[in-house]
Amino acid sequence: MRCDLPACGGTALRRLLASRDERAFVQRIMLGHGGVDFAVQVSLNVPGLPKRMDKDAEAVGYVAGLLFAEMSVTPSASVFLCNCAGAAAIAAFAGDPAEAKRAAVQVDEGYEWGRAFDIDVITSSGPLERTALGFEPRRCLLCPEAAKICALERTHGVSELREEIRRLLRLVPLRNRRREDNSARA
């Protein structure tokens, strides 16, 4: 998957916020259609700026396809965005959002590279949190602590976190990489 992006010039924060607004707009449009119970957004979990990384669009596309196969449901609509917030696959579904979140947690925890991705399940009431389904809070990329705690306390440096994301991205089994160079399940 190719995702060309013009330089995110101007005020970086302003461009990032506008890009996040664009994602939220697409989610709202999808959720506003009849027969749609929830939307799923797959994106990279990239701390700091820029949000783009080598092979990010290909990796997001791969993970979205894998997740949708795990869910055994075909989206009624899907959009692939590539903007200053990074690459994101957003799809609309009918069905049980809790089942989608369970599949998302399986991808997150079932693959070594799963932590590199944010998989959000969004309903008209807002995002479905993994803890609402009895799962533990998401772990930090670098330590066993809850990710939110490390983020709030700034336990790890941005460059250290970005390097871990790069390492995990190299493990995603993209088509143009040799299969034996990739880690399947953790």
C-alpha positions as CSV (number, residue, x, y, z in Angstrom):
1,M,0.0,0.0,0.0
2,R,1.3,3.4,-0.9
3,C,0.6,6.4,1.1
4,D,2.2,9.6,-0.3
5,L,2.0,12.5,2.0
6,P,2.9,16.1,1.3
7,A,5.2,17.6,3.9
8,C,3.3,18.5,7.0
9,G,4.5,22.1,7.0
10,G,3.1,25.0,8.9
11,T,2.6,24.6,12.6
12,A,3.2,21.0,13.3
13,L,0.7,20.9,16.2
14,R,-2.0,22.6,14.1
15,R,-1.5,20.1,11.3
16,L,-1.5,17.2,13.6
17,L,-4.7,18.4,15.3
18,A,-6.4,19.0,11.9
19,S,-5.4,15.5,10.8
20,R,-6.9,14.0,14.0
21,D,-10.1,16.0,13.4
22,E,-10.2,14.4,9.9
23,R,-10.0,10.9,11.4
24,A,-12.8,11.8,13.8
25,F,-14.9,13.2,11.0
26,V,-14.6,10.0,9.0
27,Q,-15.5,8.0,12.1
28,R,-18.6,10.1,12.7
29,I,-19.7,9.8,9.1
30,M,-19.4,6.0,9.3
31,L,-21.3,5.8,12.6
32,G,-24.1,8.0,11.2
33,H,-25.1,5.4,8.5
34,G,-27.9,3.0,9.1
35,G,-26.9,-0.5,9.9
36,V,-23.5,0.5,11.3
37,D,-23.0,-0.4,15.0
38,F,-19.3,0.5,15.3
39,A,-16.2,1.7,13.5
40,V,-12.7,0.2,13.9
41,Q,-9.6,2.4,13.4
42,V,-6.1,0.8,13.0
43,S,-3.2,3.1,13.2
44,L,0.4,3.2,14.4
45,N,1.2,4.0,18.0
46,V,4.0,6.6,17.3
47,P,5.1,8.8,20.1
48,G,6.4,12.3,19.2
49,L,6.6,13.8,15.7
50,P,6.6,13.0,12.9
51,K,3.9,10.3,13.0
52,R,5.0,8.7,9.7
53,M,7.6,5.9,9.7
54,D,9.1,3.7,7.0
55,K,6.5,1.1,5.7
56,D,3.8,2.4,8.1
57,A,1.0,2.4,5.5
58,E,1.8,-1.1,4.4
59,A,1.9,-2.3,8.0
60,V,-1.4,-0.6,8.9
61,G,-3.0,-2.2,5.9
62,Y,-1.7,-5.6,6.8
63,V,-2.9,-5.4,10.4
64,A,-6.3,-4.1,9.3
65,G,-6.7,-7.1,7.0
66,L,-5.5,-9.5,9.7
67,L,-7.9,-8.0,12.2
68,F,-10.9,-8.0,9.9
69,A,-10.2,-11.7,9.1
70,E,-10.0,-12.5,12.8
71,M,-13.4,-10.7,13.2
72,S,-14.9,-12.9,10.4
73,V,-16.9,-9.8,9.3
74,T,-16.6,-7.7,6.2
75,P,-16.8,-4.0,6.7
76,S,-19.7,-2.2,5.1
77,A,-17.4,0.8,4.3
78,S,-13.7,1.5,4.7
79,V,-11.3,4.4,4.3
80,F,-7.6,4.6,4.3
81,L,-6.3,7.9,5.5
82,C,-2.7,9.1,5.3
83,N,-2.2,12.5,6.8
84,C,0.0,14.3,9.5
85,A,-1.5,12.0,12.1
86,G,0.0,9.0,10.2
87,A,-1.6,6.2,8.3
88,A,-5.0,4.9,9.5
89,A,-7.5,2.3,8.2
90,I,-11.0,3.1,9.4
91,A,-13.9,0.7,8.7
92,A,-17.6,0.5,9.6
93,F,-19.3,-2.7,10.8
94,A,-22.6,-4.1,11.9
95,G,-22.5,-6.5,14.8
96,D,-21.1,-6.7,18.3
97,P,-18.4,-4.1,19.1
98,A,-17.3,-6.2,22.1
99,E,-16.3,-9.0,19.8
100,A,-14.3,-6.6,17.7
101,K,-12.5,-5.3,20.7
102,R,-11.7,-8.9,21.8
103,A,-10.2,-9.5,18.4
104,A,-8.2,-6.2,18.7
105,V,-6.8,-7.3,22.0
106,Q,-5.9,-10.7,20.5
107,V,-3.9,-8.9,17.8
108,D,-2.3,-6.5,20.4
109,E,-1.3,-9.4,22.7
110,G,-0.9,-12.3,20.2
111,Y,1.8,-10.9,18.1
112,E,5.1,-9.4,19.2
113,W,4.6,-6.5,16.9
114,G,1.0,-6.0,18.0
115,R,1.9,-3.3,20.5
116,A,3.1,-1.0,17.7
117,F,-0.5,-0.5,16.7
118,D,-3.5,1.3,18.1
119,I,-6.7,-0.5,17.3
120,D,-9.7,1.5,18.4
121,V,-13.3,0.2,18.4
122,I,-15.6,3.2,18.4
123,T,-19.4,3.2,19.0
124,S,-21.8,6.1,19.0
125,S,-21.1,6.3,22.8
126,G,-17.3,6.6,22.2
127,P,-14.4,4.3,22.2
128,L,-14.8,0.8,23.8
129,E,-12.1,0.4,26.4
130,R,-10.4,-3.0,26.9
131,T,-10.8,-2.7,30.7
132,A,-14.6,-2.6,30.2
133,L,-14.3,-6.1,28.9
134,G,-12.2,-7.4,31.8
135,F,-8.8,-7.1,30.1
136,E,-5.8,-5.6,31.8
137,P,-4.8,-2.1,30.9
138,R,-2.5,-1.9,27.9
139,R,1.2,-2.4,28.7
140,C,3.9,0.0,28.1
141,L,6.1,-0.6,25.0
142,L,9.2,-0.8,27.1
143,C,8.3,-2.1,30.6
144,P,5.5,-4.1,32.3
145,E,3.8,-1.0,33.7
146,A,0.4,0.2,32.3
147,A,1.1,2.4,29.2
148,K,-1.0,5.3,30.6
149,I,1.0,5.5,33.8
150,C,4.3,5.6,31.9
151,A,3.0,8.2,29.5
152,L,1.7,10.4,32.4
153,E,4.9,10.1,34.3
154,R,7.1,10.3,31.2
155,T,9.0,7.3,32.3
156,H,10.7,6.7,28.9
157,G,12.1,9.1,26.4
158,V,10.4,9.7,23.1
159,S,13.4,8.6,21.1
160,E,13.6,5.3,23.0
161,L,9.9,4.7,22.4
162,R,10.2,5.5,18.7
163,E,13.1,3.1,18.3
164,E,11.0,0.4,19.8
165,I,8.2,1.1,17.4
166,R,10.7,0.9,14.5
167,R,11.9,-2.4,15.8
168,L,8.4,-3.8,16.1
169,L,7.5,-2.5,12.6
170,R,10.4,-4.5,11.1
171,L,8.7,-7.7,12.5
172,V,5.4,-7.2,10.7
173,P,5.3,-9.7,7.9
174,L,4.8,-7.5,4.9
175,R,4.7,-9.0,1.4
176,N,8.0,-7.6,0.2
177,R,9.9,-9.1,3.1
178,R,11.2,-12.6,3.3
179,R,8.8,-14.7,5.5
180,E,11.6,-16.3,7.6
181,D,12.8,-12.8,8.6
182,N,9.5,-12.1,10.4
183,S,8.1,-13.2,13.7
184,A,4.6,-14.6,13.6
185,R,3.1,-15.2,17.0
186,A,4.9,-14.1,20.1
